[in-house]
Amino acid sequence: MKEIGFSISELETMSVGQALDSLEEYVESKSDNGKRGNTRRASQADFDAF
């Protein structure tokens, strides 16, 4: 967790869920898959075609 920037004392005050949420956000920000600029909301036509 040092790479994310949390100290041990900060981690002690966080719940497990908060730590995992922070870790997930960090991983998404570092990966190319975290980019969601090319996605769009599916229309009814998309669902009908599926």
C-alpha positions in Angstrom: 0.0 0.0 0.0 3.0 2.3 0.1 2.9 2.7 -3.6 -0.6 4.1 -3.3 0.6 6.5 -0.6 -1.0 5.2 2.6 0.9 4.8 5.8 0.3 2.1 8.3 -1.4 4.5 10.6 -3.8 5.6 7.8 -4.5 1.9 7.0 -5.3 1.2 10.6 -8.1 3.8 10.6 -9.6 2.5 7.4 -12.1 -0.3 7.1 -11.3 -3.3 4.8 -13.8 -2.0 2.3 -12.3 1.5 2.2 -8.9 0.0 1.6 -10.1 -2.2 -1.2 -12.0 0.6 -2.8 -8.9 2.8 -2.7 -6.8 -0.1 -4.2 -9.4 -0.7 -6.9 -9.3 3.0 -7.9 -5.5 3.0 -8.0 -5.4 -0.1 -10.2 -8.0 1.4 -12.6 -6.1 4.6 -12.8 -2.8 2.8 -13.7 -4.3 0.4 -16.2 -5.4 1.2 -19.8 -8.6 -0.6 -19.2 -9.7 2.1 -16.8 -10.4 4.5 -19.7 -14.1 4.7 -20.3 -14.1 7.4 -22.9 -15.1 5.2 -25.8 -18.1 3.6 -24.1 -21.7 4.6 -24.6 -25.0 3.8 -23.0 -26.8 1.0 -24.8 -30.0 1.9 -26.6 -33.1 -0.1 -27.1 -31.9 -0.9 -30.6 -28.7 -2.4 -29.1 -30.7 -4.7 -26.8 -33.1 -5.7 -29.6 -30.1 -6.6 -31.8 -28.6 -8.6 -29.0 
